[in-house]
Amino acid sequence: EKFTYSEGLDVLGYFIEIVSGKPFDVFLHDHLFEPLGMEDTGFYLPPEKADRLVAVQKPEDG
């Protein structure tokens, strides 16, 4: 198995911005998060929610 990063989602986000005329984060809010009732989901972390952010941890050797 192998995992590689791709810029495909960045290109898709830019395409959505061009077609919709909205920033990608606003498009996601208006057309995905809000219609699904995802009130606590967003593209960016607002400063008022920073205290809820959990640090990612991983084992040192593996």
C-alpha positions in Angstrom: 0.0 0.0 0.0 1.1 3.5 -0.7 -0.2 7.0 0.0 0.8 10.0 -2.0 -0.4 13.6 -1.8 -2.1 15.1 -4.8 -2.9 18.7 -5.8 -6.1 17.5 -7.4 -8.3 18.8 -4.6 -6.6 22.2 -4.8 -7.3 22.3 -8.5 -10.9 21.2 -7.9 -11.3 23.9 -5.2 -10.0 26.6 -7.6 -12.3 25.3 -10.4 -15.3 25.6 -8.0 -14.3 29.1 -7.1 -14.2 30.1 -10.8 -17.5 28.5 -11.7 -19.4 29.6 -8.6 -17.9 33.0 -8.2 -17.4 32.3 -4.4 -14.4 31.5 -2.3 -14.1 27.7 -1.8 -14.7 27.9 1.9 -17.9 29.9 1.4 -19.1 27.5 -1.3 -18.5 24.5 1.1 -20.5 26.3 3.8 -23.4 27.3 1.6 -23.7 24.1 -0.5 -22.4 21.3 1.8 -22.1 22.1 5.5 -25.2 24.2 6.1 -27.6 22.0 4.1 -26.4 19.0 6.0 -26.9 20.8 9.3 -23.1 20.6 10.0 -23.1 23.7 12.3 -19.7 23.0 13.8 -17.8 22.2 10.5 -15.8 24.6 8.4 -12.9 25.0 6.1 -10.9 27.2 8.5 -10.6 27.2 12.3 -12.2 30.3 13.8 -10.1 31.9 16.6 -13.0 31.4 19.0 -12.9 27.6 18.6 -9.1 27.3 18.8 -9.3 26.0 22.4 -11.2 23.0 21.0 -8.4 21.9 18.6 -6.7 18.6 19.4 -3.0 18.3 18.7 -2.1 15.4 16.3 0.3 12.9 17.9 2.1 10.0 16.4 4.6 7.4 17.8 8.2 8.4 17.5 9.3 5.1 15.8 6.5 4.1 13.7 
